[in-house]
């Protein structure tokens, strides 16, 4: 392995350590315990992709995670659920998070330098070893089941909240939705998505070489984007209305049909499960173009 890839791996491990250190600083400052879910997941993903950096798909996933870190903001990724007042957030935690983002960018740059490119281009296509594949499969199934349960609970709570007859009940339900959203929903969703991509890209199936895998990938992306577009503000808006003393009918009228749209997500998740079990359709044109190279 060239020195550039070794350096990319080492810097990625450093980024994971920086994020874990930022989490510890947040916890010592009084952050909510549930705030640890995001950095714990993000650090574990970084470590795994660092170990896979000498593979074409592993290097790509390392770049995707770095891009998401920058896009989501290294502060919000781990500090948003902490419930710390931003004015009192430790400067050390912010600096460590920014250093983590910078380290990820450096690692990606190293992984795409000419020596790294040459190594990955000439090396044989490497798939997940059987023990690693089984481990990733366990993670994928577990996180997918958790994700399905969470979005089903969220939708059920939302419908119950807008159907409640009094503001007190609605306030309790919307509060529970916000806690679940800030604690479990994001990590479960990203864990299911990342592990699914790894299983596809790191095995013979490929991410875009079978129609059922491509369809499942598209379904999971819709599952990630749909709540952001149509659902994300419902718990906070509902809680604000309940705390203002609005009746159940007024809350229902203000939110409209949006809470009911949340049940589309569990339906899509079930569709993804069915695709995984039945594996319908055949290879895509991309698979047919790459078949000779793959057979070698």
C-alpha positions in Angstrom: 0.0 0.0 0.0 1.5 3.4 -0.9 2.4 5.9 1.8 -0.5 8.2 0.7 -3.1 5.6 1.5 -1.4 4.8 4.7 -1.5 8.4 5.6 -5.1 8.7 4.6 -6.0 5.8 6.9 -4.0 7.3 9.8 -5.5 10.8 9.4 -9.0 9.3 9.3 -8.3 7.5 12.6 -7.2 10.8 14.0 -10.4 12.5 12.8 -12.4 9.8 14.7 -10.4 10.5 17.8 -10.9 14.2 17.5 -14.7 13.7 17.2 -14.7 11.4 20.2 -12.7 14.0 22.2 -15.2 16.7 21.2 -18.0 14.5 22.5 -16.2 14.0 25.9 -15.8 17.8 26.2 -19.5 18.2 25.5 -20.4 15.6 28.1 -18.2 17.2 30.7 -19.9 20.5 30.0 -23.3 19.0 30.9 -24.6 17.9 27.5 -27.5 15.4 27.4 -26.3 11.8 27.4 -28.2 11.1 24.2 -25.9 13.6 22.4 -23.3 10.9 22.4 -25.2 8.8 19.8 -24.2 11.0 16.8 -20.5 11.3 17.5 -20.2 7.6 18.5 -21.8 6.5 15.3 -19.8 9.0 13.2 -16.5 8.0 14.8 -17.2 4.3 14.3 -18.1 4.9 10.6 -14.8 6.8 10.2 -12.8 4.0 11.7 -14.4 1.4 9.5 -14.0 3.4 6.3 -10.4 4.2 7.2 -9.8 0.4 7.4 -11.4 0.1 3.9 -9.5 3.0 2.4 -7.4 0.8 0.1 -10.5 -0.4 -1.7 -12.2 1.7 -4.4 -15.6 1.7 -2.7 -14.1 2.2 0.8 -12.2 5.3 -0.4 -15.4 6.6 -2.0 -17.3 6.1 1.2 -14.6 8.0 3.1 -15.1 10.9 0.7 -18.9 10.7 1.2 -18.6 10.8 4.9 -16.2 13.8 4.8 -18.6 15.7 2.5 -21.5 15.0 4.8 -19.5 16.2 7.8 -18.9 19.5 6.1 -22.4 19.7 4.7 -24.1 19.0 8.0 -21.6 21.2 9.9 -19.1 19.5 12.3 -20.8 21.4 15.2 -24.4 20.3 14.4 -23.4 16.7 13.7 -22.7 16.1 17.4 -23.7 19.2 19.3 -27.3 19.9 18.2 -28.9 17.3 20.4 -26.7 18.3 23.4 -29.2 20.9 24.6 -26.3 23.1 25.6 -26.8 26.8 25.1 -24.6 27.7 22.0 -23.3 30.7 24.0 -22.0 28.3 26.7 -20.8 25.5 24.4 -17.1 24.8 25.2 -14.8 26.4 22.6 -12.6 23.3 22.8 -15.5 21.2 21.6 -16.1 23.4 18.6 -12.3 23.6 17.8 -12.1 19.8 18.0 -15.1 19.3 15.7 -13.6 21.7 13.1 -10.3 19.9 13.4 -12.2 16.6 12.7 -13.7 18.1 9.6 -10.3 19.4 8.4 -8.7 16.0 9.0 -11.4 14.2 7.0 -10.8 16.6 4.1 -7.0 16.0 4.3 -7.6 12.2 4.4 -9.7 12.3 1.3 -7.1 14.4 -0.5 -4.4 11.9 0.4 -6.6 9.0 -0.7 -7.0 10.5 -4.2 -3.4 11.5 -4.8 -1.7 9.8 -7.9 0.0 7.0 -5.9 -3.3 6.1 -4.2 -5.1 6.2 -7.6 -2.4 4.0 -9.2 -2.6 1.4 -6.4 -6.4 1.2 -6.4 -6.6 1.1 -10.2 -4.1 -1.8 -10.5 -5.1 -3.8 -7.4 -7.7 -6.6 -7.8 -11.2 -5.7 -6.8 -11.4 -6.5 -3.1 -14.7 -7.5 -1.5 -15.6 -7.8 2.2 -14.1 -10.9 3.9 -16.8 -13.3 5.1 -16.5 -12.4 8.8 -16.6 -8.6 8.0 -19.5 -9.2 5.7 -21.5 -11.0 8.4 -20.7 -8.3 10.9 -21.9 -5.5 8.5 -25.0 -7.6 7.7 -25.8 -7.8 11.4 -25.4 -4.0 11.7 -27.5 -3.4 8.6 -30.4 -5.6 9.7 -30.3 -4.3 13.2 -30.2 -0.6 12.2 -32.8 -1.1 9.5 -35.2 -2.7 12.0 -34.5 0.1 14.5 -35.1 2.7 11.8 -38.4 1.1 10.7 -39.5 1.0 14.4 -38.5 4.6 15.0 -40.3 6.1 12.0 -43.4 4.0 12.7 -43.4 5.3 16.3 -42.8 8.9 15.2 -45.7 8.7 12.7 -48.0 7.1 15.3 -47.1 9.7 17.9 -47.7 12.5 15.4 -51.2 11.2 14.5 -52.1 10.6 18.1 -50.9 14.1 19.1 -53.0 15.9 16.5 -56.0 13.7 17.5 -55.6 14.6 21.2 -58.4 16.5 22.8 -56.2 18.6 25.1 -53.0 20.6 24.8 -51.3 18.8 27.7 -51.4 15.4 25.9 -50.3 16.9 22.6 -47.4 18.6 24.3 -46.2 15.4 25.9 -46.4 13.5 22.6 -44.7 16.2 20.6 -41.9 16.4 23.3 -41.4 12.6 23.0 -41.2 12.9 19.2 -38.4 15.6 19.5 -36.5 13.4 22.0 -36.7 10.4 19.7 -35.8 12.5 16.7 -32.7 14.1 18.3 -31.5 10.9 19.9 -32.1 7.9 17.6 -33.6 8.8 14.2 -30.5 10.3 12.6 -27.9 7.7 13.7 -30.3 4.8 12.9 -31.0 6.2 9.4 -27.4 6.8 8.5 -26.3 3.5 9.9 -28.8 1.6 7.8 -27.9 3.6 4.7 -24.1 3.4 5.1 -24.1 -0.3 6.0 -26.4 -1.1 3.1 -24.1 0.7 0.7 -21.1 -1.2 2.1 -22.9 -4.5 1.7 -23.7 -3.7 -1.9 -20.4 -2.1 -3.0 -18.3 -4.6 -1.0 -19.9 -7.8 -2.4 -20.7 -9.3 -5.7 -24.0 -7.5 -5.9 -22.6 -4.0 -6.5 -24.5 -0.8 -5.8 -25.8 -0.2 -9.3 -25.3 -3.6 -11.0 -28.7 -5.2 -10.0 -32.0 -3.5 -10.4 -33.3 -4.6 -7.0 -30.2 -3.1 -5.2 -30.5 0.1 -7.2 -34.2 0.3 -6.3 -33.5 -0.3 -2.7 -30.8 2.3 -2.6 -33.2 4.9 -4.2 -35.9 3.9 -1.7 -33.5 4.5 1.2 -32.5 7.9 -0.2 -36.2 8.9 -0.4 -36.6 7.7 3.2 -33.8 10.0 4.2 -35.0 13.1 2.2 -38.8 12.8 2.7 -38.8 13.6 6.4 -36.6 16.6 5.9 -38.9 18.0 3.2 -42.3 17.2 4.6 -42.0 16.2 8.3 -39.0 17.6 10.1 -40.7 20.7 11.5 -43.9 19.0 12.6 -42.8 18.0 16.2 -41.4 21.5 16.9 -44.3 23.3 15.4 -46.8 21.1 17.2 -45.0 21.6 20.5 -45.1 25.3 20.1 -48.8 25.3 19.4 -49.5 23.0 22.4 -47.4 25.2 24.7 -49.4 28.2 23.4 -52.5 26.5 24.8 -54.1 25.6 21.5 -56.8 22.9 21.5 -56.4 19.6 19.7 -58.7 20.9 16.9 -56.6 24.0 16.5 -53.4 22.1 16.4 -54.9 19.7 13.8 -56.1 22.6 11.7 -52.7 24.4 11.8 -50.7 21.3 10.9 -53.1 20.0 8.3 -52.4 16.6 6.8 -48.7 16.7 7.3 -48.6 14.4 10.3 -50.4 11.7 8.4 -47.8 11.9 5.6 -45.3 10.4 8.1 -46.8 7.0 7.6 -45.5 7.0 4.0 -42.0 6.3 5.5 -42.8 3.0 7.1 -44.5 1.9 3.9 -41.3 2.7 2.0 -39.2 0.9 4.6 -41.3 -2.2 4.2 -40.9 -2.0 0.4 -37.1 -1.9 0.9 -37.3 -5.1 3.1 -39.4 -6.8 0.4 -36.8 -6.0 -2.2 -34.0 -7.4 0.0 -36.0 -10.7 0.4 -37.3 -11.2 -3.1 -34.4 -9.8 -5.1 -36.5 -9.2 -8.2 -35.4 -8.3 -11.8 -32.0 -8.8 -13.3 -28.7 -7.1 -13.9 -28.5 -3.5 -15.0 -26.7 -2.4 -18.2 -23.8 -1.3 -16.0 -23.4 -4.8 -14.8 -23.3 -6.2 -18.3 -20.7 -3.7 -19.3 -18.4 -4.6 -16.4 -19.0 -8.4 -16.4 -15.9 -9.3 -18.4 -13.6 -7.3 -16.1 -15.4 -8.6 -13.0 -15.0 -12.2 -14.2 -11.3 -11.8 -14.4 
